[in-house]
Amino acid sequence: MNRRIIIVLGAVVIIGMLALYGLKQGPAILLKPPSEQRIAFISDRGGNPDIWTMKTDGSDARQVTNDAADDQSPSWSPDVKQLVSVSDRRDQTYQLFVAAWDGRYVRCITSSGATKDVPVWSADGKEITFISGGKACGIKTTGGREEQYLPPTGTPGMAFMENIRYVFGAWSPSNDYLFYVQETDQGKEVYAAEKSVIMSFGEQGNKPIPIVLAHNVHVAVAPKGAKIAVSYTGRNEDNGIVVADIAQVRGRGVYKSSDSKHTPGKVAWSPDGSEIAFEVWTLEDGTANIPVGIYVVNTSGGKPRLILKGDAREPTWSPDGKQLACTVMSDDKRDIWRVNADGTGTVNLTKGRGDNLNPAWSPR
């Protein structure tokens, strides 16, 4: 065969392979991450709740989504190129949308009729877990078929699980354990299950690992290992935080409220896994109604330190663990604030420009 023809055919094959790879990776393959760390958040300064990002000093605010719908729960991809969120812009049903960090594109990656919620990226950036109509599901970040993890489909004897509502699901960083929260008549139950267990529920020896059963819980998966932090309200009449290390089959309490009138809320691991930031709330008739502030406690236990007092919520860590961002309510207006991890240097980043909430600090 003519050498020139061989070269041309080889070039065509290589171009085809590159094109196929590009299609599989999606538009993110052409996207560069931001040159500096950024904080994603929700703001209605443009007229509707949309996703925005800004530098960590509050400058260079960029609108990522721009629609008349309700956008919620922004979460960064591990490579910091994209954000996933939920929005009801399609038929008023919340679906998952993946957007470029600078708003260059926004695309829907789910299509089933059930409402989507709580999207979480896998550590390798290849999958997003989420809740769909009370079921724990996952989907590749480029889109495709939605996979249902819980309740397991087609498993004999699992009909009773259809009445269980799942409210959270996320894989450990190494993708070997699925952490999930299910809601039953007894309260909210936190479990961990290996991949093999997910595929063989009900078989002898293949059972999920129970972690916490309480009236209410908030969870955060650790950045390393098979660990999860769980804040709980109403666990044997106590309120506190427990850290469970599934690989070592052990758990320990790291914080317990000093009285029955207070309880921890949302929790967030520091990037190195050594500390946990958490909300504290005052209970009224068993419900967390009055925010007290944000605290930080070492994962080995000890006395927590107050970081920000008052109506401060939704803590998120900087990649170096030296600062946090959070939502602060003042004068009936929510803003995104930044604070040092020792409680000094508080800065209002959004300064009253709209109603601002749900901060998410980029991983790097």
Secondary structure, DSSP 8 states (H G I E B T S, - for coil): --HHHHHHHHHHHHHHHHHHHHHHH-GGGG----SS-EEEEEE-TTSS-EEEEEETTS-S-EE---SSS-EEEEEE-TTSSEEEEEEEEETTEEEEEEEETTSS-EEE---SSS-EEEEEE-TTSSEEEEEETTEEEEEETT----EEEES-TT-TT-GGGGG-EEEEEEE-TTSSEEEEEEEETTEEEEEEEEHHHHHTTTSTT---EEEEEESEEEEEE-SSSSEEEEEEEEETTEEEEEEEETTTTEEEEEEE-SSTTEEEEEEEE-TTSSEEEEEEEEEETTEEEEEEEEEEEETT----EEEEESSEEEEEE-TTSSEEEEEEEETTEEEEEEEETTS---EESSTTSS-EEEEEE---
